[in-house]
Amino acid sequence: MTLIKSISGIRGTIGGGPGDGLTPVDIVKFTYSYASTLKKRKPSQSGGRYKVVVGKDARLSGAMVEQLVCGTLISCGVDVVKAGFASTPTTEMAVTMSNADGGIILTASHNPKQWNALKLLNDRGEFLTAQEGQEILDCAESSDFDFASIDELGEIEEHDFTDEHLDAVLSLDAVDVPAIRDAGFKVVVDAVNSVGGVIMPRLLRRMGVECVELNCEPTGQFAHNPEPLPANLKDLSEAVVREKADLGVSVDPDVDRLAFICENGEPFVEEYTLVSVADYLLSLEEAKGHRGMVTVSNLSSSRALRDVTEAHGGVYLASAVGEVNVTTMMHEHKALIGGEGNGGVIYPASHCGRDAMVGVALFLSNLAHKKMAVSELKKSYPQYHIAKNKIELSDNSLIDTILDRMKEVYASENIIDIDGVKINFEKDKTWVHLRKSNTEPIIRIYSEASTPEKADSLAKSVISLAQSIISQK
């Protein structure tokens, strides 16, 4: 498996021969490059030695990768705050809590257990900009290493930020703990045997929720495909019905993505995690007389967020795909709430990163206020369905030709081309988004309509056009 490098970090499989996947040499090299560029960017937060937070999910390779990363950082003269088992949002918040200069999260997110990755943060606990990430990639290509002298080596301290993270979530004005407690909710949590099992049950119990744990031992032996999609959550659906629970909660291994199961065992649908939370927050602001609030999601996320936002008198904006692009737009427009359709909720009142704990607390607050079953809540929102397809190409050079031709053919429609080409058919409230993969010669095609059949039909028409363009070359 080839090592995958991007501006947000590196990822790959652990094990194999030289040059296969994510090797110890890669880990050392990229950690060094991160520390080196960190020092060049600006003075340390404390005015003294630089400090970096390191947190990890429960992957089997986590301890090995953690030792390599921490050892490399101290060899570069950087102090380390070792957060141990920590969700991605916990590590992000730990950066600002400890006044650190950056952070490294050791997680491959929803990828299977043989994968691991280094995700890199700035001093705000947010992912790096494209320029900052590219500086690290460029530095890693150099063979020059300049480690600290014996008297300048960094030091390691250990600190568990879990309770501080939960304190911050529960102190949010929009999180109505008394209402949640009075509602007497029963929730089943599937944490796929990673760090969600450490933090999510603790959060729920602190809010007075009865919590039934499923796959909550942080062993790193993922009980199923760890991406929180309906096809992977059959055991959770069955447990919700069996336990007569009000809700099922599924998180990915690093707990930044969130999916719900209704009380009847049906998926709430990942896209609607953000929609429901935004609906709640917008209603609170509207009750205060605040209209014109901004929400943000990426171009491949459901139109339902736009509809709900505009129904509350707000303004919806769409960014390029990628969390850093969403958060950048949120900062620029002082957004109330944002995120991604994959179950990622970003609430700036807490911090600008996807956070499943914040998402659950806000969702349960909404449910407690509306006093309805989760399935009824789902039906109250605009109903859309997304189809996901792709076109495989033999030649990367064809991608731009196809995208340019799409803009010509659909020139009369509302087109956004900041990230591939998104065509909005405003009359039908449908859209299709074509964007090229960063890692392989394919075009990803997402389409959305009021029914699965209409979404598939829209995708097929675009794929047919793309294939005709290919055949002419």
C-alpha positions as CSV (number, residue, x, y, z in Angstrom):
1,M,0.0,0.0,0.0
2,T,1.4,3.4,-1.0
3,L,1.9,6.0,1.6
4,I,-0.7,8.8,1.2
5,K,0.6,12.3,1.7
6,S,-1.6,15.4,2.0
7,I,-1.5,18.9,3.4
8,S,-3.3,17.6,6.5
9,G,-0.8,14.8,7.3
10,I,0.2,11.3,6.2
11,R,-1.5,8.0,6.4
12,G,-0.9,4.4,5.4
13,T,-1.0,0.8,6.5
14,I,1.3,-0.5,9.2
15,G,3.5,-3.4,8.4
16,G,5.0,-4.8,5.2
17,G,8.3,-4.5,3.5
18,P,10.4,-1.4,2.8
19,G,8.4,1.3,1.1
20,D,5.1,-0.3,2.0
21,G,2.6,1.8,3.9
22,L,3.4,3.9,6.9
23,T,6.9,2.9,8.1
24,P,8.8,4.0,11.2
25,V,11.1,6.0,9.0
26,D,8.1,7.9,7.5
27,I,6.8,8.6,11.0
28,V,10.2,10.0,12.1
29,K,10.7,12.0,8.9
30,F,7.3,13.7,8.9
31,T,7.3,14.4,12.7
32,Y,10.7,16.0,12.3
33,S,9.4,18.1,9.3
34,Y,6.4,19.2,11.4
35,A,8.6,20.3,14.3
36,S,11.1,22.0,12.0
37,T,8.4,24.1,10.1
38,L,6.7,24.8,13.4
39,K,9.8,26.6,14.7
40,K,10.1,28.6,11.5
41,R,6.6,29.8,11.4
42,K,6.5,32.0,14.5
43,P,7.8,32.2,18.1
44,S,6.5,29.7,20.6
45,Q,3.3,30.5,22.6
46,S,5.2,30.7,25.8
47,G,8.2,32.6,24.4
48,G,10.3,29.6,25.4
49,R,10.6,26.1,24.2
50,Y,7.9,24.8,21.7
51,K,5.2,22.5,23.0
52,V,3.1,19.9,21.0
53,V,0.1,17.8,22.2
54,V,0.0,14.2,21.1
55,G,-3.2,12.2,21.3
56,K,-4.1,8.8,19.9
57,D,-7.1,6.6,19.2
58,A,-7.1,2.9,20.3
59,R,-5.5,1.4,17.2
60,L,-3.2,-1.6,17.7
61,S,-0.3,0.4,16.3
62,G,-1.0,3.4,18.4
63,A,1.6,2.8,21.2
64,M,4.3,2.2,18.6
65,V,3.5,5.3,16.6
66,E,3.1,7.4,19.7
67,Q,6.6,6.4,20.9
68,L,8.2,7.3,17.6
69,V,6.4,10.6,17.4
70,C,7.1,11.7,21.0
71,G,10.7,10.6,20.7
72,T,11.3,12.5,17.5
73,L,9.7,15.7,19.0
74,I,11.9,15.7,22.1
75,S,14.9,15.0,19.9
76,C,14.0,18.2,18.1
77,G,13.9,20.1,21.3
78,V,10.1,20.2,21.5
79,D,8.2,19.5,24.8
80,V,5.4,17.0,24.5
81,V,2.1,16.9,26.3
82,K,1.1,13.2,25.9
83,A,-2.7,13.0,26.0
84,G,-2.9,9.2,25.7
85,F,-6.2,7.8,24.6
86,A,-7.9,11.0,23.3
87,S,-10.5,11.7,20.7
88,T,-9.6,14.0,17.8
89,P,-11.7,16.8,19.3
90,T,-10.2,16.2,22.7
91,T,-6.7,16.6,21.3
92,E,-7.7,19.7,19.3
93,M,-9.0,21.3,22.5
94,A,-6.0,20.2,24.5
95,V,-3.8,22.4,22.2
96,T,-5.4,25.6,23.4
97,M,-6.0,24.3,27.0
98,S,-2.3,23.7,27.4
99,N,-1.2,26.8,25.5
100,A,0.7,24.6,23.0
101,D,2.1,25.5,19.6
102,G,0.5,22.6,17.8
103,G,-0.8,19.0,18.0
104,I,-0.4,15.7,16.3
105,I,-3.4,13.2,16.3
106,L,-2.5,9.6,15.8
107,T,-5.5,8.2,14.0
108,A,-6.6,7.0,10.6
109,S,-10.2,8.1,11.4
110,H,-12.7,5.6,9.8
111,N,-10.1,3.5,8.1
112,P,-9.7,-0.2,9.1
113,K,-7.4,-1.3,12.0
114,Q,-4.2,-1.8,9.9
115,W,-4.2,1.9,9.0
116,N,-2.7,4.7,11.0
117,A,-1.9,8.4,10.4
118,L,-0.4,11.6,11.6
119,K,-2.9,14.5,11.5
120,L,-1.3,17.8,12.1
121,L,-2.7,20.8,14.0
122,N,-1.8,24.5,14.4
123,D,-1.7,26.5,17.6
124,R,-5.5,26.9,17.5
125,G,-6.0,23.2,17.5
126,E,-7.2,23.3,13.9
127,F,-5.9,21.6,10.8
128,L,-3.2,23.3,8.9
129,T,-3.7,25.5,5.9
130,A,-2.7,24.3,2.4
131,Q,0.4,26.4,2.5
132,E,1.5,25.2,6.0
133,G,0.9,21.6,5.0
134,Q,2.9,22.0,1.8
135,E,5.8,23.4,3.7
136,I,5.9,20.2,5.8
137,L,5.7,18.0,2.7
138,D,8.5,20.0,1.1
139,C,10.7,19.7,4.2
140,A,10.1,16.0,4.4
141,E,11.6,15.6,0.9
142,S,14.9,17.0,2.3
143,S,17.4,14.6,3.8
144,D,18.8,17.3,6.1
145,F,18.2,16.7,9.8
146,D,19.3,19.0,12.6
147,F,18.4,17.5,16.0
148,A,18.8,19.2,19.4
149,S,21.9,18.9,21.6
150,I,21.7,16.9,24.8
151,D,21.0,20.0,26.9
152,E,18.2,21.2,24.6
153,L,16.2,18.0,24.4
154,G,12.4,18.3,25.0
155,E,10.5,16.8,27.9
156,I,7.4,14.8,28.1
157,E,4.4,15.3,30.5
158,E,1.3,13.2,30.5
159,H,-2.2,14.7,30.9
160,D,-5.7,13.3,30.4
161,F,-7.9,16.0,29.0
162,T,-11.1,13.9,28.8
163,D,-12.9,15.4,31.7
164,E,-11.8,19.0,30.8
165,H,-13.3,18.4,27.3
166,L,-16.6,17.1,28.8
167,D,-16.6,20.1,31.2
168,A,-16.4,22.4,28.3
169,V,-19.2,20.6,26.4
170,L,-21.5,20.7,29.3
171,S,-20.9,24.4,30.0
172,L,-22.1,25.4,26.6
173,D,-25.1,27.7,26.8
174,A,-27.0,25.7,24.1
175,V,-26.5,22.4,25.9
176,D,-29.6,22.1,28.2
177,V,-28.5,19.4,30.7
178,P,-31.6,19.9,33.0
179,A,-33.9,19.3,30.0
180,I,-31.9,16.2,28.9
181,R,-32.0,14.8,32.5
182,D,-35.7,15.4,32.8
183,A,-36.4,13.6,29.5
184,G,-35.0,10.3,30.9
185,F,-33.4,9.2,27.7
186,K,-32.0,5.8,27.1
187,V,-29.2,5.6,24.5
188,V,-27.1,2.7,23.0
189,V,-23.5,3.7,22.1
190,D,-21.4,1.8,19.6
191,A,-17.8,3.1,19.9
192,V,-16.3,0.4,17.6
193,N,-13.8,-0.5,20.4
194,S,-11.9,2.7,20.2
195,V,-11.6,5.9,22.3
196,G,-15.3,6.7,21.9
197,G,-15.8,4.0,24.5
198,V,-13.7,6.1,26.9
199,I,-15.5,9.4,26.5
200,M,-19.0,9.0,25.1
201,P,-20.6,6.9,27.9
202,R,-19.0,9.3,30.4
203,L,-20.6,12.3,28.7
204,L,-24.1,10.7,28.5
205,R,-24.1,9.6,32.1
206,R,-23.0,13.1,33.2
207,M,-26.2,14.4,31.5
208,G,-28.4,11.9,33.3
209,V,-28.8,9.6,30.3
210,E,-29.1,5.8,30.7
211,C,-26.3,4.4,28.6
212,V,-26.1,0.9,27.1
213,E,-22.5,0.2,25.9
214,L,-21.8,-1.7,22.7
215,N,-18.2,-2.2,21.6
216,C,-16.9,0.3,24.1
217,E,-13.7,-1.4,25.2
218,P,-10.8,0.5,23.6
219,T,-8.9,-2.6,22.4
220,G,-8.4,-1.4,18.8
221,Q,-10.0,-4.6,17.6
222,F,-12.7,-2.9,15.6
223,A,-15.9,-4.9,15.9
224,H,-17.0,-4.0,12.4
225,N,-16.1,-1.7,9.5
226,P,-15.4,1.4,11.5
227,E,-17.0,3.9,9.2
228,P,-20.4,4.9,10.8
229,L,-22.6,4.1,7.8
230,P,-25.9,2.3,8.0
231,A,-24.5,-0.9,6.4
232,N,-22.0,-1.2,9.3
233,L,-24.5,-0.5,12.1
234,K,-26.8,-3.5,12.0
235,D,-25.8,-4.6,15.5
236,L,-26.5,-1.1,16.8
237,S,-29.9,-1.0,15.1
238,E,-30.9,-4.3,16.6
239,A,-29.6,-3.3,20.1
240,V,-31.7,0.0,20.0
241,V,-34.9,-2.0,19.3
242,R,-34.0,-4.8,21.8
243,E,-33.2,-2.3,24.6
244,K,-36.2,-0.1,23.8
245,A,-33.8,2.8,23.6
246,D,-34.7,6.3,22.5
247,L,-31.5,6.6,20.3
248,G,-28.5,4.8,19.0
249,V,-25.2,6.7,18.7
250,S,-22.3,5.5,16.5
251,V,-18.9,7.2,16.3
252,D,-15.8,6.5,14.3
253,P,-12.5,5.5,15.9
254,D,-11.4,9.0,16.6
255,V,-14.9,10.4,17.5
256,D,-15.1,13.3,15.2
257,R,-17.9,11.8,13.1
258,L,-21.4,11.0,14.5
259,A,-24.3,8.9,13.2
260,F,-27.7,8.2,14.9
261,I,-30.1,5.3,14.8
262,C,-33.8,6.1,15.4
263,E,-35.8,4.3,18.2
264,N,-37.3,2.0,15.5
265,G,-33.8,0.8,14.4
266,E,-33.9,2.9,11.2
267,P,-30.9,5.2,10.3
268,F,-31.4,8.9,11.1
269,V,-28.9,9.3,8.2
270,E,-25.5,10.8,8.6
271,E,-26.3,13.9,6.5
272,Y,-29.0,14.8,9.0
273,T,-26.8,14.9,12.1
274,L,-25.6,18.4,11.2
275,V,-29.1,19.4,9.9
276,S,-30.8,18.6,13.2
277,V,-28.2,20.4,15.3
278,A,-28.3,23.4,13.1
279,D,-32.1,23.5,13.3
280,Y,-31.9,23.6,17.1
281,L,-29.2,26.3,17.3
282,L,-31.0,28.5,14.6
283,S,-34.2,28.2,16.5
284,L,-32.5,29.4,19.7
285,E,-31.1,32.4,17.9
286,E,-34.4,33.2,16.2
287,A,-36.1,33.2,19.5
288,K,-33.7,35.9,20.6
289,G,-34.5,37.9,17.5
290,H,-31.3,37.0,15.8
291,R,-31.8,36.3,12.1
292,G,-29.3,36.2,9.3
293,M,-27.1,33.6,11.2
294,V,-24.6,31.8,8.9
295,T,-24.3,28.0,8.5
296,V,-21.6,26.3,6.4
297,S,-21.1,22.8,5.0
298,N,-19.1,21.5,2.0
299,L,-20.3,21.2,-1.6
300,S,-21.0,17.5,-1.3
301,S,-23.3,17.8,1.7
302,S,-27.1,17.8,1.7
303,R,-29.2,20.7,0.6
304,A,-31.3,20.1,3.7
305,L,-29.0,22.3,5.7
306,R,-29.6,25.2,3.3
307,D,-33.4,24.7,3.5
308,V,-33.4,24.6,7.3
309,T,-31.1,27.6,7.5
310,E,-33.2,29.7,5.2
311,A,-36.4,28.7,6.9
312,H,-35.0,30.3,10.1
313,G,-34.0,33.4,8.2
314,G,-30.3,32.4,8.0
315,V,-27.7,32.4,5.3
316,Y,-26.2,29.1,4.0
317,L,-22.7,29.0,2.5
318,A,-20.9,26.1,0.8
319,S,-17.1,25.5,1.0
320,A,-14.7,23.2,-0.9
321,V,-14.6,19.7,0.5
322,G,-12.3,19.2,3.5
323,E,-12.6,20.2,7.1
324,V,-10.0,23.0,6.9
325,N,-12.0,24.6,4.0
326,V,-15.2,24.5,6.1
327,T,-13.5,26.0,9.2
328,T,-11.8,28.7,7.1
329,M,-15.2,29.8,5.7
330,M,-16.7,29.6,9.1
331,H,-14.1,31.9,10.5
332,E,-14.5,34.4,7.6
333,H,-18.2,34.6,8.0
334,K,-18.5,34.2,11.8
335,A,-20.8,31.1,11.3
336,L,-23.1,29.9,14.0
337,I,-22.6,26.2,13.1
338,G,-21.0,24.2,10.3
339,G,-19.6,20.9,9.4
340,E,-19.8,18.1,6.9
341,G,-22.5,15.7,5.7
342,N,-20.5,12.7,7.0
343,G,-21.7,13.4,10.5
344,G,-19.2,16.1,11.4
345,V,-20.5,18.9,13.6
346,I,-18.4,22.0,14.1
347,Y,-19.7,24.5,16.7
348,P,-17.4,27.5,17.1
349,A,-18.8,28.3,20.5
350,S,-16.9,25.2,21.6
351,H,-14.0,25.0,19.1
352,C,-13.6,24.9,15.3
353,G,-13.3,21.1,14.8
354,R,-15.7,18.2,14.3
355,D,-16.8,17.0,17.7
356,A,-19.1,14.1,18.3
357,M,-19.5,15.0,22.0
358,V,-20.8,18.5,21.1
359,G,-23.0,16.9,18.4
360,V,-24.6,14.5,20.9
361,A,-25.2,17.1,23.6
362,L,-26.8,19.5,21.1
363,F,-28.9,16.8,19.5
364,L,-30.3,15.5,22.8
365,S,-31.0,19.1,23.8
366,N,-33.0,19.5,20.6
367,L,-34.8,16.2,21.2
368,A,-35.6,17.2,24.8
369,H,-37.1,20.5,23.8
370,K,-39.2,19.1,20.9
371,K,-40.5,16.1,22.9
372,M,-40.8,13.8,20.0
373,A,-39.3,10.4,18.9
374,V,-36.1,10.5,16.8
375,S,-37.9,9.1,13.8
376,E,-40.5,11.9,14.0
377,L,-37.8,14.4,14.2
378,K,-36.2,13.0,11.1
379,K,-39.5,13.3,9.2
380,S,-39.8,17.0,10.2
381,Y,-36.8,17.9,8.0
382,P,-36.7,18.3,4.2
383,Q,-36.2,14.8,2.7
384,Y,-33.3,14.3,0.3
385,H,-31.3,11.3,-0.8
386,I,-27.7,11.3,-2.0
387,A,-26.2,8.9,-4.5
388,K,-22.4,8.4,-4.6
389,N,-20.8,7.2,-7.9
390,K,-17.4,7.5,-9.6
391,I,-15.9,7.4,-13.1
392,E,-12.6,5.6,-13.4
393,L,-10.2,7.1,-15.9
394,S,-7.0,5.8,-17.6
395,D,-5.6,9.2,-18.0
396,N,-5.7,12.0,-15.4
397,S,-5.5,14.6,-18.2
398,L,-9.1,13.9,-19.1
399,I,-10.4,15.1,-15.8
400,D,-10.2,18.8,-16.5
401,T,-11.6,18.3,-20.0
402,I,-14.6,16.6,-18.6
403,L,-15.2,19.2,-15.9
404,D,-14.8,22.1,-18.4
405,R,-17.3,20.4,-20.7
406,M,-19.8,20.0,-17.9
407,K,-19.7,23.7,-17.2
408,E,-20.4,24.4,-20.9
409,V,-23.3,21.9,-21.1
410,Y,-25.0,23.2,-17.9
411,A,-24.1,26.8,-18.3
412,S,-27.7,27.9,-17.7
413,E,-27.7,26.4,-14.3
414,N,-26.2,27.6,-11.0
415,I,-22.6,26.4,-11.2
416,I,-19.9,26.5,-8.4
417,D,-16.4,25.6,-9.5
418,I,-14.3,26.2,-6.4
419,D,-13.8,22.4,-5.9
420,G,-14.5,20.5,-9.1
421,V,-17.9,21.4,-10.6
422,K,-21.2,21.5,-8.7
423,I,-24.3,22.0,-10.8
424,N,-27.3,23.2,-8.8
425,F,-30.7,22.7,-10.5
426,E,-32.6,25.2,-8.5
427,K,-36.0,24.5,-10.0
428,D,-35.9,20.9,-8.9
429,K,-33.8,21.4,-5.8
430,T,-31.4,18.8,-7.0
431,W,-27.6,19.0,-7.6
432,V,-24.7,17.0,-8.8
433,H,-21.0,17.5,-7.7
434,L,-18.1,16.2,-9.7
435,R,-14.6,16.4,-8.2
436,K,-11.3,14.7,-8.9
437,S,-9.7,12.4,-6.4
438,N,-6.4,13.5,-4.9
439,T,-5.0,10.0,-4.8
440,E,-6.2,8.1,-8.0
441,P,-7.4,8.8,-11.5
442,I,-11.2,9.0,-10.8
443,I,-13.9,11.6,-10.7
444,R,-16.2,11.3,-7.7
445,I,-19.8,12.1,-8.5
446,Y,-22.3,12.9,-5.8
447,S,-25.9,13.7,-6.7
448,E,-28.9,14.6,-4.5
449,A,-32.7,14.6,-5.1
450,S,-36.0,14.0,-3.3
451,T,-35.8,10.3,-4.0
452,P,-33.0,7.7,-4.4
453,E,-34.3,7.0,-7.9
454,K,-34.1,10.6,-9.0
455,A,-30.6,11.0,-7.5
456,D,-29.4,7.9,-9.4
457,S,-31.0,9.1,-12.6
458,L,-29.2,12.5,-12.3
459,A,-25.9,10.7,-11.7
460,K,-26.4,8.4,-14.7
461,S,-27.1,11.3,-17.0
462,V,-23.9,13.0,-16.0
463,I,-21.9,9.8,-16.2
464,S,-23.2,9.2,-19.7
465,L,-22.1,12.7,-20.8
466,A,-18.7,12.1,-19.3
467,Q,-18.3,8.8,-21.1
468,S,-19.2,10.4,-24.4
469,I,-16.5,13.0,-23.8
470,I,-14.0,10.3,-23.1
471,S,-14.9,8.4,-26.2
472,Q,-14.3,11.5,-28.3
473,K,-10.7,11.7,-27.1
